Amino acid sequence: MSNENVKRPLSIAIVIDTYDNCKNGAVISTKRFVELLKRSNKVCVVTTGTPAPGKILLPKFYFFGVKRIMKKMNTPLAVPSHRILNRALRGQDIVHVQFPFFLGLKAIRVARRLKIPVVTTFHIQAEHLAMNAGIHSKKFIRYCYKFWMKHYFNKSDLVICPSIFAETELKFYELKAPSTVISNGVIPLFKPAPVKKPLNLSGKFIILSVGRFAPEKHQGKIITAINASAHSENIQLILLGEGPLKERLIETGKILPNPPLLYSLPQDKMAEYYNFSDLYVHPATVEVECMAVLEAMACGLPVLIGRSPKSATSQFALDDRSLFDADDALDLRNKIDYWIEHPKELTSAKEKYSAYSRMFRIEASFEKLVSCYHNLVGKANLVKQIRNG
């Protein structure tokens, strides 16, 4: 492949069901990469929502029975219009599909018919769908992965996995398509900064947790653990996010001496909270990576992560002091108490996590992604040349 081919700007179509006003980690990550790609490439986003330059819009819909939850989480699905997709994808160098739903499946079929290389990303685990829909069936999860492999991942020219865990998980379910690990990455906004605690929180040990207020995030376990802590009078829990379980968390949190504070914040304010907090706790049991933990680390905030067989997040723990059994609130209580009772070790951990986070900077992830794009385009062009004689 020539240097000229590698360096030339690409035309890239990003296909994603929802893009506006959604704090889902997959959407946030996609937006960050789109902004970087736009600096030297032509990018269009095929999605739902409001009109904007560089967007091609599709109608949206909600599933009957879970419409209320989907609306609360700002996660509509797109109606996969063949006419619109054919117009949007024709002439693109790369089609990058983010979700394995109706839009994504249709986009892959259209792209393959147009002989455009297809990249997919493993953002959503079947366990996410099951938990949010209240389905407790391993058979449902196996069916989802079997369907996705046949119609989505194994129809791709390349599958992006945010973590080694994510790649291993897909291979367990018989991924055959080429894959590579590319972290969602941390943007420069998240870095250590001298931020003082608000006056009303002065003297408190602040535990922070970030994520959707949804079943798989298990924020209620933090409340249970704090309630059992010998230091509960001095702990203030802050939960950043939004979602269908917000009212339940508020009600459950009333058992604490200092009820949890729940906020939905813009990105620039979140960095401030990471920097004045004392400990980040992540009890989620289902994650393909977890940007919030990466952001906490980048700000020098020590992390305490639930160990779960369906979560990649435990990869970020530097030692056992930063891990707890995700199913055991008392184990979480013990680890919280340990960090409160060992302030010098907590200070030392801040520096270690900040240094460790540097390997997950988004700039490195972006460079690897663009390199993958160019490799696929180069291969596609070579195939065309051979076919044309």
C-alpha positions as CSV (number, residue, x, y, z in Angstrom):
1,M,0.0,0.0,0.0
2,S,1.5,3.4,-1.0
3,N,2.2,6.2,1.4
4,E,-0.2,8.4,-0.6
5,N,-3.0,5.9,0.0
6,V,-2.3,5.8,3.7
7,K,-2.3,9.6,4.2
8,R,-5.3,10.5,2.1
9,P,-8.5,11.6,3.9
10,L,-11.2,9.0,4.1
11,S,-14.9,9.2,3.7
12,I,-16.3,7.4,6.7
13,A,-20.0,6.6,7.6
14,I,-20.6,6.1,11.3
15,V,-23.9,4.2,11.8
16,I,-25.5,4.4,15.3
17,D,-29.1,4.3,16.4
18,T,-28.9,7.2,18.9
19,Y,-26.5,10.2,19.0
20,D,-28.3,13.1,20.7
21,N,-28.7,13.8,24.5
22,C,-27.6,10.2,25.4
23,K,-25.1,9.6,28.2
24,N,-24.6,5.9,27.2
25,G,-20.9,5.1,27.2
26,A,-21.0,3.7,23.7
27,V,-22.5,7.0,22.4
28,I,-20.1,9.2,24.3
29,S,-17.2,7.1,23.0
30,T,-18.5,7.3,19.4
31,K,-18.9,11.1,19.6
32,R,-15.3,11.5,20.8
33,F,-13.9,9.5,17.9
34,V,-16.1,11.3,15.4
35,E,-14.8,14.6,16.6
36,L,-11.2,13.4,16.1
37,L,-11.9,11.8,12.7
38,K,-13.5,15.0,11.4
39,R,-10.2,16.9,11.7
40,S,-8.8,15.2,8.7
41,N,-11.5,13.0,7.2
42,K,-15.0,13.4,5.8
43,V,-17.4,11.9,8.3
44,C,-21.2,11.4,8.2
45,V,-23.2,10.0,11.1
46,V,-26.2,8.0,10.1
47,T,-28.6,8.1,13.1
48,T,-31.8,9.5,14.6
49,G,-32.4,12.8,16.4
50,T,-32.2,16.4,15.4
51,P,-30.7,17.8,12.1
52,A,-27.1,18.9,12.1
53,P,-24.3,19.2,9.6
54,G,-22.7,15.8,8.9
55,K,-25.8,13.9,10.1
56,I,-28.1,11.8,7.9
57,L,-31.3,11.2,9.8
58,L,-33.6,8.2,10.1
59,P,-37.0,7.9,11.9
60,K,-36.9,6.5,15.4
61,F,-39.0,3.9,17.2
62,Y,-39.3,2.3,20.7
63,F,-40.1,-1.3,21.6
64,F,-43.5,-1.9,23.1
65,G,-43.2,-2.9,26.7
66,V,-39.8,-1.2,27.3
67,K,-40.7,2.1,25.7
68,R,-40.7,4.0,29.1
69,I,-37.2,2.7,29.9
70,M,-35.9,3.5,26.4
71,K,-37.2,7.0,26.6
72,K,-35.8,7.6,30.1
73,M,-32.4,6.4,28.9
74,N,-32.6,8.4,25.6
75,T,-32.0,5.2,23.6
76,P,-34.4,5.0,20.6
77,L,-33.8,2.6,17.8
78,A,-33.6,3.7,14.2
79,V,-35.9,2.6,11.4
80,P,-33.5,1.2,8.8
81,S,-34.7,2.8,5.6
82,H,-33.0,1.0,2.6
83,R,-33.4,4.2,0.5
84,I,-31.7,6.5,3.0
85,L,-29.0,3.9,3.9
86,N,-28.2,3.3,0.2
87,R,-27.8,7.0,-0.4
88,A,-25.8,7.6,2.8
89,L,-23.3,4.7,2.3
90,R,-22.7,4.9,-1.4
91,G,-19.2,6.3,-2.1
92,Q,-17.9,5.8,1.4
93,D,-14.5,4.3,2.1
94,I,-15.5,2.7,5.4
95,V,-18.8,2.0,7.1
96,H,-18.4,1.7,10.9
97,V,-21.4,0.2,12.7
98,Q,-21.8,0.7,16.5
99,F,-24.9,-1.3,17.5
100,P,-26.2,-4.8,16.5
101,F,-29.8,-3.8,16.0
102,F,-32.0,-3.3,13.0
103,L,-30.1,-0.3,11.7
104,G,-26.7,-2.0,12.1
105,L,-27.8,-5.3,10.4
106,K,-29.3,-3.4,7.5
107,A,-26.3,-1.1,7.1
108,I,-24.0,-4.1,6.9
109,R,-26.1,-5.7,4.2
110,V,-26.1,-2.5,2.2
111,A,-22.4,-1.9,2.7
112,R,-21.5,-5.4,1.6
113,R,-23.6,-5.1,-1.5
114,L,-21.8,-1.8,-2.3
115,K,-18.4,-3.6,-1.6
116,I,-17.5,-1.1,1.2
117,P,-15.4,-2.5,4.1
118,V,-17.4,-2.8,7.3
119,V,-16.1,-2.3,10.8
120,T,-18.2,-3.1,13.9
121,T,-17.6,-2.4,17.5
122,F,-18.5,-4.6,20.5
123,H,-20.2,-2.0,22.7
124,I,-23.3,-3.9,24.0
125,Q,-23.3,-7.3,25.8
126,A,-26.4,-9.5,25.6
127,E,-26.4,-9.3,29.4
128,H,-27.1,-5.6,29.1
129,L,-30.2,-6.2,27.2
130,A,-31.4,-9.1,29.4
131,M,-31.0,-7.1,32.7
132,N,-32.6,-3.9,31.4
133,A,-35.6,-5.9,30.0
134,G,-35.9,-8.0,33.2
135,I,-35.1,-11.2,31.4
136,H,-33.4,-13.9,33.5
137,S,-32.5,-16.5,30.9
138,K,-29.1,-17.8,29.9
139,K,-30.8,-19.2,26.8
140,F,-31.8,-15.7,25.7
141,I,-28.2,-14.5,26.1
142,R,-26.8,-17.5,24.1
143,Y,-29.4,-16.8,21.4
144,C,-28.4,-13.1,21.2
145,Y,-24.8,-13.9,20.7
146,K,-25.6,-16.7,18.1
147,F,-27.7,-14.2,16.2
148,W,-25.2,-11.4,16.4
149,M,-22.3,-13.7,15.3
150,K,-24.3,-14.8,12.2
151,H,-25.7,-11.5,11.1
152,Y,-23.4,-8.8,12.6
153,F,-19.9,-9.6,13.9
154,N,-19.0,-12.4,11.4
155,K,-20.3,-10.2,8.5
156,S,-17.6,-7.6,9.5
157,D,-14.2,-7.1,7.9
158,L,-13.0,-6.1,11.3
159,V,-14.4,-6.1,14.9
160,I,-13.2,-3.5,17.4
161,C,-13.1,-4.8,21.0
162,P,-12.6,-2.3,23.7
163,S,-10.7,-4.8,26.0
164,I,-9.0,-8.1,25.9
165,F,-12.0,-9.4,27.9
166,A,-14.4,-8.3,25.2
167,E,-12.4,-10.0,22.5
168,T,-12.2,-13.2,24.5
169,E,-15.9,-13.1,25.1
170,L,-16.7,-12.8,21.4
171,K,-14.3,-15.6,20.6
172,F,-16.0,-17.8,23.2
173,Y,-19.2,-17.3,21.2
174,E,-17.4,-18.2,18.0
175,L,-16.3,-15.0,16.5
176,K,-14.6,-15.8,13.1
177,A,-14.1,-12.3,11.7
178,P,-10.7,-10.5,12.3
179,S,-10.7,-8.5,15.6
180,T,-8.5,-6.1,17.4
181,V,-8.4,-4.5,20.8
182,I,-8.8,-0.7,20.9
183,S,-9.6,1.0,24.2
184,N,-12.3,3.7,24.2
185,G,-9.6,5.9,25.6
186,V,-9.5,8.9,27.9
187,I,-9.7,12.5,26.6
188,P,-7.3,15.2,27.8
189,L,-10.1,16.8,29.9
190,F,-9.6,14.1,32.5
191,K,-6.4,14.8,34.4
192,P,-5.3,15.6,38.0
193,A,-6.2,19.1,39.1
194,P,-6.2,20.9,42.5
195,V,-9.9,21.0,43.1
196,K,-11.1,21.7,46.7
197,K,-14.2,19.9,48.1
198,P,-17.3,22.0,48.2
199,L,-17.8,23.6,51.6
200,N,-20.9,21.4,52.4
201,L,-18.7,18.3,51.8
202,S,-15.6,19.5,53.7
203,G,-14.3,16.8,56.1
204,K,-16.3,14.0,54.4
205,F,-14.8,10.9,52.8
206,I,-16.4,11.2,49.3
207,I,-17.1,8.0,47.4
208,L,-18.0,8.6,43.7
209,S,-19.7,6.3,41.2
210,V,-20.6,7.1,37.6
211,G,-23.0,5.2,35.4
212,R,-26.5,4.8,34.2
213,F,-29.0,4.2,37.0
214,A,-29.8,0.8,35.6
215,P,-29.9,-2.8,36.9
216,E,-26.5,-4.0,35.7
217,K,-24.7,-1.0,37.5
218,H,-25.8,-2.2,41.0
219,Q,-25.3,1.2,42.7
220,G,-27.6,-0.1,45.5
221,K,-24.7,-2.3,46.7
222,I,-22.7,0.8,47.5
223,I,-25.5,2.1,49.7
224,T,-25.7,-1.3,51.5
225,A,-21.9,-1.4,52.0
226,I,-21.8,2.2,53.4
227,N,-24.6,1.5,55.7
228,A,-22.6,-1.4,57.2
229,S,-19.4,0.6,57.4
230,A,-17.9,1.7,60.8
231,H,-17.4,5.1,59.1
232,S,-20.8,5.6,57.6
233,E,-21.3,8.9,59.5
234,N,-18.3,10.4,57.7
235,I,-19.0,9.0,54.2
236,Q,-20.8,10.9,51.4
237,L,-21.8,9.0,48.3
238,I,-22.2,10.8,45.0
239,L,-23.8,9.1,42.1
240,L,-23.4,10.7,38.6
241,G,-25.7,9.5,35.9
242,E,-29.4,9.2,34.9
243,G,-31.7,6.3,34.3
244,P,-34.9,4.4,35.3
245,L,-33.7,3.5,38.8
246,K,-33.0,7.0,40.0
247,E,-36.1,7.2,42.3
248,R,-35.4,3.8,43.8
249,L,-31.8,4.8,44.6
250,I,-33.0,8.0,46.3
251,E,-35.4,6.0,48.4
252,T,-32.9,3.3,49.3
253,G,-30.3,5.9,50.1
254,K,-32.4,7.4,52.9
255,I,-31.1,4.7,55.2
256,L,-27.7,6.4,55.3
257,P,-26.6,9.1,57.7
258,N,-25.7,11.2,54.7
259,P,-28.1,10.2,51.9
260,P,-26.5,9.9,48.4
261,L,-26.3,12.9,46.1
262,L,-27.5,12.1,42.6
263,Y,-26.6,14.4,39.7
264,S,-26.6,14.4,35.9
265,L,-23.7,16.6,34.9
266,P,-22.0,17.8,31.6
267,Q,-18.7,16.3,30.8
268,D,-16.6,19.3,31.9
269,K,-18.1,19.2,35.4
270,M,-17.4,15.5,35.8
271,A,-13.7,16.1,35.8
272,E,-14.1,18.3,38.8
273,Y,-15.9,15.6,40.8
274,Y,-13.3,13.0,40.0
275,N,-10.7,15.4,41.3
276,F,-12.3,16.3,44.7
277,S,-13.5,12.8,45.5
278,D,-11.5,10.3,47.7
279,L,-12.4,6.9,46.2
280,Y,-14.2,5.7,43.0
281,V,-16.4,2.6,43.4
282,H,-17.6,0.6,40.4
283,P,-20.0,-2.3,41.3
284,A,-21.3,-3.0,37.8
285,T,-21.3,-6.7,36.8
286,V,-21.5,-6.2,33.0
287,E,-18.9,-4.1,31.2
288,V,-16.9,-4.4,28.0
289,E,-14.4,-1.8,29.3
290,C,-15.9,1.2,31.3
291,M,-14.9,4.7,30.5
292,A,-15.8,6.1,33.9
293,V,-13.2,4.0,35.6
294,L,-10.6,5.1,33.0
295,E,-11.6,8.8,33.6
296,A,-11.3,8.4,37.4
297,M,-7.9,6.9,37.1
298,A,-6.7,9.6,34.7
299,C,-7.7,12.2,37.4
300,G,-5.7,10.3,40.0
301,L,-8.7,8.9,41.8
302,P,-8.1,5.4,43.3
303,V,-10.7,2.9,42.1
304,L,-12.4,0.0,43.8
305,I,-13.9,-2.4,41.3
306,G,-16.3,-5.3,41.5
307,R,-14.9,-8.6,40.2
308,S,-17.4,-10.2,37.9
309,P,-17.0,-12.8,35.1
310,K,-18.9,-10.6,32.7
311,S,-17.0,-7.4,33.3
312,A,-13.7,-6.2,31.9
313,T,-13.3,-3.5,34.5
314,S,-11.3,-5.6,37.0
315,Q,-8.3,-5.4,34.5
316,F,-7.7,-1.8,35.8
317,A,-7.1,-2.9,39.5
318,L,-3.5,-2.6,40.4
319,D,-3.8,-5.0,43.3
320,D,-6.4,-6.9,45.5
321,R,-7.0,-3.8,47.6
322,S,-8.8,-2.3,44.6
323,L,-11.1,-5.3,44.0
324,F,-14.1,-6.7,45.8
325,D,-16.5,-9.5,45.1
326,A,-19.3,-7.9,43.0
327,D,-21.9,-10.1,44.7
328,D,-20.8,-9.3,48.2
329,A,-21.7,-5.9,49.8
330,L,-19.8,-6.8,53.0
331,D,-16.6,-7.4,51.0
332,L,-17.1,-4.0,49.5
333,R,-17.7,-2.6,53.0
334,N,-14.4,-4.1,54.2
335,K,-12.5,-2.6,51.3
336,I,-14.0,0.9,51.8
337,D,-13.1,0.8,55.4
338,Y,-9.6,-0.3,54.6
339,W,-9.0,2.7,52.4
340,I,-10.5,5.1,54.9
341,E,-8.3,3.7,57.6
342,H,-5.1,3.8,55.5
343,P,-4.9,7.4,54.2
344,K,-1.2,7.2,53.3
345,E,-1.8,4.2,51.1
346,L,-4.7,6.0,49.5
347,T,-2.5,9.0,48.7
348,S,0.1,6.7,47.2
349,A,-2.5,4.9,45.1
350,K,-3.6,8.3,43.5
351,E,-0.2,8.7,41.9
352,K,0.0,5.1,40.8
353,Y,-3.4,5.1,39.1
354,S,-2.7,8.5,37.4
355,A,0.5,7.1,35.9
356,Y,-1.1,3.8,34.9
357,S,-3.9,5.6,33.1
358,R,-1.6,7.2,30.6
359,M,-1.5,4.0,28.5
360,F,-5.2,4.4,27.8
361,R,-5.1,7.9,26.3
362,I,-7.6,8.4,23.4
363,E,-4.8,9.7,21.1
364,A,-3.2,6.2,21.0
365,S,-6.6,4.6,20.4
366,F,-7.4,7.0,17.6
367,E,-4.2,6.4,15.8
368,K,-4.8,2.6,15.9
369,L,-8.3,3.0,14.7
370,V,-7.3,5.2,11.7
371,S,-4.5,2.7,10.9
372,C,-7.1,-0.1,10.8
373,Y,-9.3,2.0,8.5
374,H,-6.5,2.6,6.0
375,N,-5.5,-1.1,6.1
376,L,-9.0,-2.1,5.2
377,V,-9.3,0.5,2.5
378,G,-6.0,-0.6,1.0
379,K,-7.0,-4.2,0.9
380,A,-10.4,-3.3,-0.7
381,N,-8.6,-1.2,-3.4
382,L,-6.2,-4.1,-4.1
383,V,-9.1,-6.5,-4.6
384,K,-10.8,-4.0,-7.0
385,Q,-7.5,-3.8,-9.0
386,I,-7.2,-7.5,-9.3
387,R,-10.8,-7.9,-10.4
388,N,-10.4,-5.2,-13.0
389,G,-7.3,-6.9,-14.3
